[in-house]
Amino acid sequence: MKNTLWLIAGLILTAVAVLGYIGFTTARGNIQIQRDSVKQALLACYDIAVSESGEMLSPERVRERTLAEFGGSSEKPQVLPSFIAKSDVYFARKPVRKGSADVICAIRFGSEYYGLTGNRAVILLDDTTFQRWSHAPL
């Protein structure tokens, strides 16, 4: 009888461990999907900004579009994922030169900041770089 109880307890612990592992793996996968969505949103922001002629990218053009999204406008396709809050979006205070490594806009995702540069690259900004960057919240 004791052996049977130990066997049942072992099976229960194994099942809990397997379910915990599956839950952890699924959660990590979901976070990666969300992170990829943030990166795609930043690239879409670049496409909005680059549609202007000239050598400079205007953060104001992207800012207006994202403000309209948060205002409930459904005239154009949504750029930002629904899990991004208005307080998680930041823009450069001045235009950025096309092709440069300067950050035009950034999105906070958890404790990380992802920035979009003038050369259409998505970069991870550390806290120091983010704080030094001349930006304004949405």
PyMOL commands that set and color helices and strands:
alter all, ss='L'
color gray80, all
select helices_A, chain A and resi 2-50+59-70+86-88+127-132
alter helices_A, ss='H'
color red, helices_A
select strands_A, chain A and resi 56-57+89-92+96-97+103-109+112-117+122-125+135-137
alter strands_A, ss='S'
color yellow, strands_A
deselect
rebuild
show_as cartoon
